[in-house]
C-alpha cells in the first residue's frame, strides 16, 4: 500500500496518550443549516431522500475531515482520490500516521469544533469501546445488512470495512529459507532477523501477531499468555529484534522478517520489486489470526452529510474493490462474490489462506490487552 507507514490501532479501552494538537477551523457549514441538521440525525441515506440529496448536502458542506488515514495503507489514497473525483468534496486528512487513540482523543477534545474528525477508522475492539462511550452516530450504508453479524454493530454505530491476516514477510535474498510457521521462527538461522510492526500495547498488527503466536502455541481467544511467552522465548534466543519494522528498516536489511498484516506485506512485494528485494509473504500455517478495521461516524461530526456520503462510498462495490487492489480483504467480499461485483483479478492476488476466519469478542480482546499491558515490557526487557 508504495510506502507503508506504521498505522497503529489499540484494543478495547481508551489508553492515556499525549494530546493531539488542534487544527485551525475547517470552515464547516452553518450549524443552522436544515440540510446539515437532517443529515446529522439520518441513520440511512433514505432518511434524507436518497444518495443524490445526501450528495448535494455534502457538496454544500464542501469538506470531509478525517484523521489517521495513510494513503498507502489498505489503498486509502485511491479511496480518497476516488471520493473527491466522484463528488467534488475536499478530503482533509490530519495526522495520517496516527493511532486509534489519537482519533478518539480528537473526538473527545474537540467536541463542537469545526476541526473535529467527521469519520473514524478504528481497530474493531476500539470501535466497540467508542460506541459504548456514546461517541458514534448510528448509520447504515447500503450493503450494511450483508456484512456478517459479528462484524457490525446492530444499530450501525460501527461496521467492519477491511482486514486481513497476520503474515510473515521475508526478504528471500537475506534469508536462505523463509519461515512458514511460528514454530519455524525459533530456529537459530533467524537470529536477529524477526521484527514486529510496532508495540503490541499500541499497535493493532503487533497485537495480532501476539494473538496469532498464542493460537499457534496452545492458546486461545481467551488465553493470549502463550503468545507473550512465545515472544519471550524469541527474545531469549536472540531471534527477535526490538527494531520496529518499516519499509526503511526492511530496505536497510535491519528487519528481514516482518510479522505484519498480509495486506501490508503483500503491498511491500510490489514496491520492493523495483529495488531488487525479493519479498515473500506467507500466512503462517499454525497461527491464523484475522482482524478487521472498522469505520464509524463521529456523533458530533461537523460535516454530517459528507461523513455519511463517505460511508456510502466506502461500502459501495467501487470502494470495496479498491480495498482489494490494496490487498485488504473487504467486509463485503462474500456478498460481492455472490452478486458478481467482486474484482476477481484483485482477489486472486491475495495471500493464500484456508479456513473461515473467527474473531475474538470485545471481552476477550479487552482481557488480552490487559495481559499484554502487564507482561510485554517484561517480555522484551529481561
Secondary structure, DSSP 4 states (H G I P E B T S, - for coil): -----------SSPPP-PPPPPPPP--PPPTT-HHHHHHHH-SSGGGGTSHHHHHHHHHHH-EEEEES--TTSTTHHHHHHHHHHHH--EEEEESTT--HHHHHHHHHHSTT-TTS-SEEEEEHHHHHHHHHTT-B-----TTGGGS-GGGB-TTSS-EEEEEEEEEEEEETTT-SS---STTGGGSGGGTTTEEESS-TTT-HHHHHHHHHHHHHTT-BTTB-HHHHHHHHHHHHHT-B-SSPP-HHHHHTTS-SEEEEEHHHHHHHHHHHHTTT--EEEE--TT---EEEEEEEEBTT-TTHHHHHHHHHHHTSHHHHHHHHHTT-EETTHHHHHHHT-S-HHHHHTSPP--S------HHHHHHHHHHHHHHHHHHHH-
